[in-house]
Amino acid sequence: MKKLAWLIVSPLFASPLFAADLMQVYREAQDNDPTFATARSTLDAGREKSPQARAGLLPSLTLSGNTVWNENEISTHNGPTIAKPHYNSNGYQLTLSQPLFRWQNWVSYDQSKLQVAQAEANFVQARQDLILRVSQAYFDVVYAVENLKAVRANKTAIAQQLESAKKNFEVGTATITDTHEAQARYDLANAQEIAAESDYEIRQRALQAIIGKEAGPLATTRKDAELTPPQPNDMKQWVAAAEKDSITVQVQQANAEIAAREVDKQRAGHYPTVDLVANQGYSKNYASTFGVYDTDFKNIGIQVNIPLFHGGLTVSRQREAAANRSAAQSALETARRGAALSAQQYYLGVANGLAQVRALKAALVSSQSALESNKLGYEVGVRINIDVLNAENQVYVTRRDLAKATLDTLMSQLRLKAATGSLGEDDVAQINALLDPSSAQ
């Protein structure tokens, strides 16, 4: 057979003129991802902690009123009834209160600032998490397509081997064992294709769950894309940055400071409170001497409350706050160590990934050279069709492995930036520049 049996690419992978790139998919996720929408609303709620705490330092104004119908009977001791006054008493009171000294309210206000900073840090964490989730889901789809191409190329080569084994058995140049072995390899390749197609569909659905719709064809990395090492190219500097600036560390740092202030807040339960209180009101009542009479009143003064004993509640709350402060300090140290470990892991992931990408690029060049040699050998009659198909399959497998190494390295770069709290849209844009919208998966 002089004509090669080339791999038929499924219409599923027909490339349009342009495909969606990572930045476009990320924009869709910002608008449609429910997890990110939850984080945005949580941030809005967290920002309200400050005005709520500030209210404890500002004056309060209340208005109260009443109206009561009274039926009374007035008599002397064991004597006759003197009067039965029936009347309506009513009144209102306007009260203004301004805290002058409430130390726990000032501590609460300081805590609220930290709570707002914590909420904002949590939102930054959610945004970084969105970038990582979108990028991972995007790259998973791209790799699933490369894997499916390699599996189909392998199946095509095995199908040719099976056909050749059957013909050789018919003419008596091969045994039935050769045919059975080829059939077993083909059945396995068919099962691998089914698994690869299923994996592709699953990866598509995972990305759809984030952006709220089918992503369609996706841009792949450019063939001339060059991956660069982390800057600075020093793991110790990345670890130091992670221990200081990791979002997890920032959140735990705020939590530790809130816990420390809570100790002061509970200690303030022993302190007196001083308020400026002013009242103005009106009342209508009945007195046996004057009958029904009206009263207008105004007063202003200083009110002091000194706590003496609350059954041990205040002391217990102090001990509770001190224990929570110790726990928060331990959680902060755990966050620092975890951030340092993540920075080390992802830095090494980038370094090793770059080395692997270089090796697979060299392997791809060698595989393509081997394919060309087999094609030439087939044309002059020293190679058979199976040799060419096997060489072509090796090119697809190497290309798939190169794609995985490249995508894993890019993810390690993003995760390294996230470990130091510096992951943002600029990093998405940098990776997006390595994609080719005219090539789709």
Number of C-alpha atoms within 10 A of each C-alpha: 6 9 8 14 15 12 17 10 12 9 7 9 12 12 15 13 9 14 20 20 24 25 19 13 19 23 14 17 25 18 13 16 19 15 15 19 15 12 19 19 11 15 20 14 12 18 18 13 19 18 12 13 19 16 12 17 18 11 14 13 12 10 12 10 12 10 12 11 9 12 10 9 10 12 11 8 7 6 7 9 11 10 11 11 16 12 16 14 17 15 17 16 18 15 18 17 19 17 19 16 16 17 20 20 18 16 19 23 20 17 24 22 19 21 22 20 19 24 23 20 22 21 21 20 20 19 20 23 17 19 26 20 17 26 23 20 20 25 26 22 25 25 25 23 23 24 24 24 25 25 25 24 26 26 24 23 25 25 22 19 24 22 13 18 22 21 14 16 15 12 8 10 10 15 13 14 11 17 20 14 14 21 19 14 18 21 15 14 21 19 14 17 21 15 14 21 18 14 18 21 14 15 22 21 18 20 24 20 16 25 21 16 14 13 20 12 21 26 24 26 23 14 9 9 13 13 17 13 15 15 9 9 12 11 19 14 12 25 25 16 19 30 24 18 18 27 26 25 26 21 21 23 22 22 23 22 17 23 22 19 20 23 20 17 21 23 18 18 21 15 16 14 18 17 18 16 18 16 17 15 17 15 17 16 17 16 9 9 6 8 10 14 11 12 10 12 10 12 10 13 11 13 13 13 10 11 12 10 10 10 8 8 11 17 16 12 17 19 14 14 21 19 14 19 21 14 13 21 19 14 17 21 15 15 22 24 16 18 29 23 16 20 29 18 17 24 27 16 20 26 18 14 24 21 14 17 22 17 12 21 17 14 17 21 14 14 22 18 14 17 21 15 15 23 22 14 16 19 14 10 11 11 15 17 23 21 18 24 27 20 23 25 25 21 23 24 22 22 22 24 21 23 22 21 22 25 23 21 27 22 20 22 25 24 25 27 23 26 31 24 24 20 22 15 14 10 15 17 12 11 21 18 16 19 21 20 22 16 19 23 21
